[in-house]
Amino acid sequence: MGLRIVGQIERLNGRELTYQQFVERYLRKNQPVVLTGLMDEWRACKDWVTRDGRPNLPFFATHFGKSRVQVADCGTREFTDQKREEMSVSEFAERWLMGCEPEDSDVPTGDRPRVPYLKDWHFVKDYPDYVAYTTPVFFHDDWLNLYLDCYRMHTDPEMYQESDDISCSDYRFVYMGTKGSWTPLHADVFRSYSWSANVCGKKQWLFLSPSQRHLVFDRNMKNSVYDIFSDVSEMTFPGFKETIWTECIQEENEIIFVPSGWYHQVQNLEDTISINHNWFNAHNLSWIWDLLSRDYDDAKEYIEDIRDICDDFEGLCQRNLAANTGMNFFDFLIFVTRFAFAYLGQLCYLLRGDDDTIQHSSLAVQQLALNLAFIRKIAMKMKDAEGFEKHPDILDTAETLNDPRFSELCIKVGNTYRMILEPQPWSYNTAKAYVDVSGDFDFLKKGSLVCTPGDLVSCIDNALENLNRKGSKGSIHLGELA
Ligand SMILES: O=C(O)CCC(=O)C(=O)O
């Protein structure tokens, strides 16, 4: 039986869309969209593509040939993904040019050809000075990559970690694959948003809305369908026949926005190069926490039978959670706490500044307050979770404020909102903002610790109370914002 495909994904010219419209229509509503007109100036669209619109493999071999990359064998399954192999870009280009793809791989049959597909290449990390593209403004409010440019998401002193380990260093990727290469059904890492831009080629996307998620799982809600074009077993996946899909054919120079929690399977209909980022911010933060708390329950259930013989059962659950999901409860708490401090700092600067910035920056104040409101809301949810027993030293406020990585985060946060909120004229000096505020962070009670989500909630509440008491340019109330 074929797939039931209904509806279409909206397509519009990104140059005719404002940032606020994008937030209202797509981020907040968690709806996919295809944006055109945003890639005209990209260096990648010139250097990486031949005159006849195909991937310029010799260019890659000459300029980036030594980079080590992950290449999936699209014909071989390994657990929930395709088997991967590490090789150099030159080796990949050679393999591509040798051609291992049958001519008739146009129509998916269930038997997949063994075509190589270069995936998850951390291109920006590898070549920071080669500016292949500029991230469209709609995707700038990206807490994930901004954070990973300053900190690691998870550090485990007991686990060996290479200092230059690039595998989790950011979520900005290049993908390159021949016609017929594909990506199995999945929802994105951390349940983040993603955006994906076709530098050349054409992709077929099949989307399943989050409300139908349960239909692609087995009876125990443990395993999901791998390839929706294969002969999916009704015994194993009884709900699959009920699924309703939305298809999108993404052409060259189009960018697709993939919302949180939408399952999707992707197939390259032509030889294709794409750039994609995973990201999250205030609008989908709850998705990240919901996934973590579900994965925590699974991690706990998995080792329940050794609870009695385990010295530190909770610690083991959190270690397993970090290994499987990429972060644990404490990583997430530290993550949101650092952002909360950065946003409080920016707010403090705007509300107490000597100049008249506040008159010009109400949008900035609203945005920062909204971010804090969402963080506070998630912290309230986290308060109810098991697994947050007091930890000896989670996040020391004084240490955080003195850490150069935190000042870098503050500066990046400031720059991000300045870019997003332009062209509204406001004079916001991010470097100055940090310096001003760091001398004035007394509201964070230097020397205190944030050990639990409850501590974070108190920190935000105290800081705002303090700010509102002293601030002469208006007060902030998070009440209805999130
Ligand atoms: O392009 C692909 O093959 C997969 C991309 C993807 O799944 C994503 O960006 O979320």
The ligand as an ORCA input file, in Angstrom:
! r2SCAN-3c Opt
* xyz 0 1
  O      19.152     16.099      3.901
  C      19.099     15.038      4.493
  O      19.411     13.967      3.986
  C      18.600     14.985      5.924
  C      18.459     16.317      6.563
  C      17.640     16.275      7.804
  O      17.079     15.304      8.193
  C      17.465     17.494      8.587
  O      17.991     18.555      8.233
  O      16.807     17.413      9.634
*
